[in-house]
C-alpha cells in the first residue's frame, strides 16, 4: 500500500506480466550500494524488461500480486520520500522451509498446522516491551533473509 506517491518519478514498482506462471527462480544477492533491500535480492537469470509494466500508485492505493511475479522498484528521483507498507498473506497449511523458524500472525480462522511460531498481537503500543519484541522479530527476519531460501521440489511436495 502506498502511503506516499509512488509514480514513475518515485521509482514505482514494475512487473513482467505473466511471469508468475514460471517455476520458482533462484535469487542472488545484489551488492549495489544503491539497493536498499538488506540482502539486495535479484533474480539469478536475465530478464527481458521490454514487456515491463509500471504500477504507479497514489497514497492509499495498493497493488496485489502473486509471489512469483517478477517485480522490482527503482531509485526515487523525487525530493520527497517514497513510503509504502507491504504484507504477505499465506494459508496456515503452508510449510516453513527456512532454517530459522518464522513467525506469523493468524488473522482469521484456526491454525491446525502449527507450521509457524505464533506472533503476538500488539499488547502495549509504544512500550519498551513492545519495542523489544518488535526488535527481536526484525532480527529473526533479517537472519532468515541472510540465510536465503534453499529448497528442492521434493521438499515442497
FENLINQUI-V490787 format. One record per residue. N is the residue number from 1. RES is the residue in one letter. BURIAL is b if it has 9 or more other ideal C-beta (glycine too) atoms within 8 Angstrom, else e. D_CENTER is the distance of its C-alpha to the mean C-alpha in whole Angstrom. Layout:
BEGIN
n:N res:RES burial:BURIAL d_center:D_CENTER
n:N res:RES burial:BURIAL d_center:D_CENTER
END
This chain:
BEGIN
n:1 res:X burial:b d_center:12
n:2 res:X burial:b d_center:14
n:3 res:X burial:e d_center:17
n:4 res:X burial:b d_center:18
n:5 res:X burial:b d_center:19
n:6 res:X burial:b d_center:17
n:7 res:X burial:b d_center:20
n:8 res:X burial:e d_center:20
n:9 res:X burial:e d_center:22
n:10 res:X burial:b d_center:19
n:11 res:X burial:b d_center:17
n:12 res:X burial:b d_center:15
n:13 res:X burial:b d_center:13
n:14 res:X burial:b d_center:15
n:15 res:X burial:b d_center:14
n:16 res:X burial:b d_center:17
n:17 res:X burial:e d_center:18
n:18 res:X burial:e d_center:19
n:19 res:X burial:b d_center:17
n:20 res:X burial:b d_center:15
n:21 res:X burial:e d_center:19
n:22 res:X burial:e d_center:18
n:23 res:X burial:e d_center:18
n:24 res:X burial:e d_center:15
n:25 res:X burial:b d_center:15
n:26 res:X burial:e d_center:15
n:27 res:X burial:b d_center:13
n:28 res:X burial:e d_center:15
n:29 res:X burial:b d_center:15
n:30 res:X burial:b d_center:16
n:31 res:X burial:e d_center:18
n:32 res:X burial:e d_center:19
n:33 res:X burial:e d_center:19
n:34 res:X burial:e d_center:18
n:35 res:X burial:e d_center:15
n:36 res:X burial:e d_center:13
n:37 res:X burial:e d_center:10
n:38 res:X burial:e d_center:12
n:39 res:X burial:e d_center:12
n:40 res:X burial:b d_center:12
n:41 res:X burial:e d_center:10
n:42 res:X burial:e d_center:12
n:43 res:X burial:b d_center:14
n:44 res:X burial:e d_center:17
n:45 res:X burial:e d_center:19
n:46 res:X burial:e d_center:21
n:47 res:X burial:e d_center:20
n:48 res:X burial:e d_center:22
n:49 res:X burial:e d_center:21
n:50 res:X burial:e d_center:24
n:51 res:X burial:e d_center:23
n:52 res:X burial:e d_center:19
n:53 res:X burial:e d_center:19
n:54 res:X burial:e d_center:18
n:55 res:X burial:b d_center:16
n:56 res:X burial:e d_center:18
n:57 res:X burial:b d_center:18
n:58 res:X burial:b d_center:20
n:59 res:X burial:e d_center:19
n:60 res:X burial:e d_center:19
n:61 res:X burial:e d_center:18
n:62 res:X burial:e d_center:14
n:63 res:X burial:e d_center:13
n:64 res:X burial:e d_center:12
n:65 res:X burial:e d_center:11
n:66 res:X burial:e d_center:11
n:67 res:X burial:e d_center:8
n:68 res:X burial:b d_center:11
n:69 res:X burial:b d_center:12
n:70 res:X burial:b d_center:12
n:71 res:X burial:b d_center:11
n:72 res:X burial:e d_center:11
n:73 res:X burial:b d_center:12
n:74 res:X burial:e d_center:15
n:75 res:X burial:e d_center:18
n:76 res:X burial:b d_center:19
n:77 res:X burial:e d_center:23
n:78 res:X burial:e d_center:23
n:79 res:X burial:e d_center:25
n:80 res:X burial:e d_center:23
n:81 res:X burial:e d_center:19
n:82 res:X burial:b d_center:16
n:83 res:X burial:e d_center:14
n:84 res:X burial:b d_center:12
n:85 res:X burial:e d_center:10
n:86 res:X burial:e d_center:7
n:87 res:X burial:e d_center:7
n:88 res:X burial:e d_center:7
n:89 res:X burial:e d_center:11
n:90 res:X burial:e d_center:12
n:91 res:X burial:e d_center:16
n:92 res:X burial:b d_center:18
n:93 res:X burial:e d_center:19
n:94 res:X burial:e d_center:16
n:95 res:X burial:e d_center:17
n:96 res:X burial:e d_center:15
n:97 res:X burial:e d_center:16
n:98 res:X burial:b d_center:15
n:99 res:X burial:e d_center:18
n:100 res:X burial:e d_center:17
n:101 res:X burial:e d_center:16
n:102 res:X burial:b d_center:13
n:103 res:X burial:b d_center:14
n:104 res:X burial:b d_center:14
n:105 res:X burial:e d_center:15
n:106 res:X burial:b d_center:18
n:107 res:X burial:e d_center:18
n:108 res:X burial:e d_center:21
n:109 res:X burial:e d_center:23
n:110 res:X burial:e d_center:24
n:111 res:X burial:b d_center:22
n:112 res:X burial:e d_center:25
n:113 res:X burial:e d_center:23
n:114 res:X burial:e d_center:22
n:115 res:X burial:e d_center:19
n:116 res:X burial:b d_center:17
n:117 res:X burial:e d_center:18
n:118 res:X burial:b d_center:19
n:119 res:X burial:b d_center:17
n:120 res:X burial:e d_center:20
n:121 res:X burial:e d_center:20
n:122 res:X burial:e d_center:21
n:123 res:X burial:e d_center:25
n:124 res:X burial:e d_center:26
n:125 res:X burial:e d_center:24
n:126 res:X burial:e d_center:25
n:127 res:X burial:e d_center:27
n:128 res:X burial:e d_center:27
n:129 res:X burial:e d_center:26
n:130 res:X burial:b d_center:22
n:131 res:X burial:b d_center:22
n:132 res:X burial:e d_center:22
n:133 res:X burial:b d_center:20
n:134 res:X burial:e d_center:17
n:135 res:X burial:e d_center:18
n:136 res:X burial:e d_center:18
n:137 res:X burial:b d_center:15
n:138 res:X burial:e d_center:13
n:139 res:X burial:e d_center:15
n:140 res:X burial:b d_center:15
n:141 res:X burial:b d_center:11
n:142 res:X burial:b d_center:12
n:143 res:X burial:b d_center:14
n:144 res:X burial:b d_center:12
n:145 res:X burial:b d_center:10
n:146 res:X burial:e d_center:14
n:147 res:X burial:b d_center:15
n:148 res:X burial:e d_center:13
n:149 res:X burial:e d_center:13
n:150 res:X burial:e d_center:17
n:151 res:X burial:e d_center:18
n:152 res:X burial:e d_center:21
n:153 res:X burial:e d_center:22
n:154 res:X burial:e d_center:24
n:155 res:X burial:e d_center:22
n:156 res:X burial:e d_center:20
n:157 res:X burial:e d_center:23
END
